[in-house]
Amino acid sequence: MGHQTETPGWDAELVPDERGRTDRPEPDCPVEVALAAIAGRWTTLVLRELMHGPRGFSELRAALPTLSAKILTERLHELTARGLAHREQVNAFPPRVSYRLTEAGLALRPLLISLYDTGAALIRSRAGTPAPPR
């Protein structure tokens, strides 16, 4: 009786602990947290640019010229609120602001790479083309 058995059907790699063993989306599920962290149009592109190191607002605008200043401001605010980016006032004249990814933001790199690879594979499968050699 002291032995607790694993619920049949749980893939230990996909669901390594109780937080993911649910029959509906839960806000504290690690997968839901990760997806929410990168949610929002333009968010992954802003993250991609910040992966190269600290960037000022105007540098980000130059790297993403079709992104409006309003949406860039919103995305940077969201990334900062989510703990993925840090906003730093740069002592200069005129005053500037620089953004850099936090450790948690940098940890998203493998996820973004995997999402890109998965998306490319899905596009190829829709088109019926084979995967390119690595």
PEBELSUL-V461638 format. One record per pair of residues at least 4 apart in sequence whose ideal C-beta (glycine too) atoms are under 6 Angstrom apart, sorted by the first residue. I is the first residue (numbers start at 0). J is the second residue. D is the distance in Angstrom with one decimal. If there is no record, write none. Layout:
{{I:J:D} {I:J:D}}
This chain:
{{9:14:4.9} {9:20:6.0} {10:14:6.0} {11:15:6.0} {14:19:4.1} {14:20:5.6} {18:27:5.9} {18:28:5.5} {19:28:5.5} {21:25:5.2} {24:31:5.5} {36:81:5.4} {37:42:5.5} {37:43:5.7} {41:45:5.9} {41:66:5.6} {41:70:5.9} {41:74:5.5} {42:74:5.5} {44:63:5.8} {45:74:4.9} {48:59:5.7} {48:62:4.9} {49:54:6.0} {49:100:4.8} {53:97:4.8} {53:99:4.0} {54:58:4.3} {54:59:5.1} {54:98:5.8} {55:95:5.5} {55:97:5.3} {56:96:5.8} {59:71:6.0} {66:70:5.7} {66:71:5.2} {75:98:5.7} {78:83:4.6} {78:84:3.9} {79:84:5.0} {79:86:5.2} {82:103:5.4} {83:101:6.0} {83:103:5.6} {83:104:3.7} {84:98:5.2} {84:100:5.7} {84:104:5.6} {85:99:5.4} {85:101:5.5} {86:98:5.8} {87:97:4.9} {88:96:6.0} {89:95:4.3} {89:97:5.2} {91:95:5.4} {100:104:3.2} {100:105:4.9} {107:111:5.7} {123:128:4.8}}
